[in-house]
Amino acid sequence: MPHKPRKHGGGKTEDRGRKTDSTSRRSSGRRVWLFRLAAILVGPILVLGFLELGLRAVGYGYNPHVAVKCEIDDRPYLGENVKFGWRFFPPILAREFEPFIFAADKPADTCRIFVLGASAAQGAPNNAFRFGRILEALLDERFPGMQFEVITAAMAAINSHVVLDIARDCARYDPDVFIVYLGNNEVVGPYGPGTVLTPALSNLHLIRLGIGLRAIKVGQFLSAMLGGFGLGKDGLQSWRGMEMFLGRQVRADDPRLKTTYGHFRRNLEGICRIAAGAGAQTILCTVATNLRDCPPFASLHRPDLTAEQQKSWDTAYKQGVVAETQGKQAEAIASYLRAAEIDDSHAELQFRLGYCYELAGGHEKARERYIQARDLDTLRFRADTRINEVIRAVAEYEKSQGVWLAEVARAVDADSPRGLPGEELFYEHVHLTFSGNYLVARTVLDQIEQRIPAKFADKARLRGAIPTCNQCAERLGYNDWSRAETLDMVLRGFLAKPPFTNQLHHKERMEQLNRQLQEWQAALTPDVLAGIGERYRAAIAGAPDDWRLRWDYGQILAEDLKRYDAALEQYRVVQRLLPHSHMPHDSLASVLRAKGDLAGAIAEYHKLLGIKPTSGISYYYLGWCHNKQGRTDLAEDLFRKAIRFEPDCVLAYLDWAELLFKSGRLQEAEKVCRDGLAVAPNHAMLRGNLGILLVKTSRREEGMAEIRRALELDPASPQIRKLAETFLGPGAVR
């Protein structure tokens, strides 16, 4: 039977079937690939999730947030987290916040202000006199109808990458105002091109991913497994301040700086938007730096300078130095300008030009050259011109988000002799004197006064007089004793170390400041100290919950007046006011140790180490106490821990070596001395002790050489002199 011809429509149906089958196969294939992709992603996510839960269950890791919970009189408070810095530094190098404490539930009618930034905002060298404390004193007097909390959540050595995360945390605590004083560490801080603290990264997404990962336990675990921050290649075993960055010079024309400024801007914008999202206003401060009395830390010639050009430059520069030394400013300027025609990128050349112009009365030209010297400094510890340009641009761009500008840099210029900021307002490169901090606080106050949040408008109508600088000093305990203490911190903690020792005029500056310190210290007679103590008591009566006043008063009582029981009374109040902090335990332990209460001191050191387990000096003193009690086995283990967490703890090497010597373990004692000298090669007592050990082990000539070296290093030490007379003979000491 013949087949009937198919209708045309039947063909379409068959085609549609083929297409449907093809589409179905493609759809099925896509589902298979989606399933495979999901399996690839979901599997690891589930594994990481279970690992996170497991690590939390066993208590692994550390609290990554700015604040920790605590209680005062059964009320919930929040205080600084000593381990927050572990997210950005290896634990043994981590910096800390100055202690702060505030109520978990903000009291009614309280304006809560957070100050964000690095060491200049924190108040270095003496955090008692940071501008945040001065600002709070100004606000209390200016607006007596309001309550203010000024919480300084600033930390040394950090930059905007870290501050962005601090702002994110602080936004959870009902802020009204953020004050941001930031910009000195953008190059040398975490992830910057001049850093030694973390890997230097140019991708902002990678930086933020890394920071975010270390906020969770898995990230902390992986960081530990992968070697943390990869600092071993730089040999960083302990905090050595600005000296650590000597090998990380960055030229002003380095292309990485463009990325750094871009990151800074995006981070500042992020801080402003976080504040706005929390209902807070933001005050961005331009950053002031020492121009006149801070020569560059390091200088480099332009890289394409030929040998012939270098020779010509050197000749002109040396001629300028000779003329400058002879007081011939015009000749010196002419020579320096000839050098600048060949290479004007050398920071120290620009500073010398500025110095000569200033001496010659050309103050505008001097200012231009001083600014160039700062901007060309290849150890970039000071905010440069472009940093302040970014701050101003962000303040303008984010104005609609409640962002305002405090022109601190211009206020400092205006308050400086001839518009050249120097020692009147700065201790060294960026850290402010009390007068400098007062000026910053006044500049910020002007902005706050104009923009008191609307919810406080009624209470802000009552305005008192603005306290003077001297009145703020009296209230906060800035006096002749604290002035001398602060200068001592500056000399020992900053100026006596590199890179300051490499600066122009360093020797003359040190001689001048040491003379000044000796005069101030000589004036602190017992009667003067007793009078200062009375002023502290009066200040404490007016602000009984100001822990810092009590802390400083306790230090005078313990260290200068030797009134140990009175000091303990102050420190116990501090401990009640800061129940979360390791610092009161340290002070209590020190006083108890001085009183001979070793058991009490040991108990306090254990409490301290429970809060801050990386405190090398606390392990040392705990070992010292056990050693005094005759528990040498415990002492030896604790000296070893002290050196592990603080490799340059010379006291631990000395006491450990002495312990080993007394127990007859001379070879081990020698090794400990040599290990100590590896980190402190010019320590006279270590040299002398090594000399004794060498003599005792029949290496007399070698031992004598070490004792002679010890005498050269510290000829005034009674111990070293006695040692030299014993082993070298009476004629050895003159």
Secondary structure, 3 states (H helix, E strand, C coil): CCCCCCCHHHHHHHHHHHHHHHHHHHHHHHHHHHHHHHHHHHHHHHHHHHHHHHHHHCCCCCCCCCEEEEEECCEEEEEECCCHHHHCCCCCCCCCECCCEEECCCCCCEEEEEEEECHHHHCCCCHHHCHHHHHHHHHHHHCCCCEEEEEEEEECCCCHHHHHHHHHHHHHHCCCEEEEECCCCCCCCCCCCCCCCCCCCCCHHHHHHHHHHCCCHHHHHHHHHCCCCCCHHHCCCCCCHHHHHCCCCCCCCCCHHHHHHHHHHHHHHHHHHHHHHCCCEEEEECCCCCCCCCCCCCCCCCCCCCHHHHHHHHHHHHHHHHHHHCCCHHHHHHHHHHHHHHCCCCHHHHHHHHHHHHHCCCHHHHHHHHHHHHHHCCCCCCCCHHHHHHHHHHHHHCHHHCEEEECHHHHHHHCCHHHCCCCCCECCCCCECHHHHHHHHHHHHHHHHHCCCHHHCCHHHCCCCCCCHHHHHHHHCCCHHHHHHHHHHHHHHHHCCCCHHHCCCHHHHHHHHHHHHHHHHHCCCHHHHHHHHHHHHHHHHHCCCCHHHHHHHHHHHHHHCCCHHHHHHHHHHHHHHCCCCCHHHHHHHHHHHHHCCHHHHHHHHHHHHHHCCCCHHHHHHHHHHHHHCCCHHHHHHHHHHHHHHCCCCHHHHHHHHHHHHHCCCHHHHHHHHHHHHHHCCCCHHHHHHHHHHHHHCCCHHHHHHHHHHHHHHCCCCHHHHHHHHHHHCHHHCC
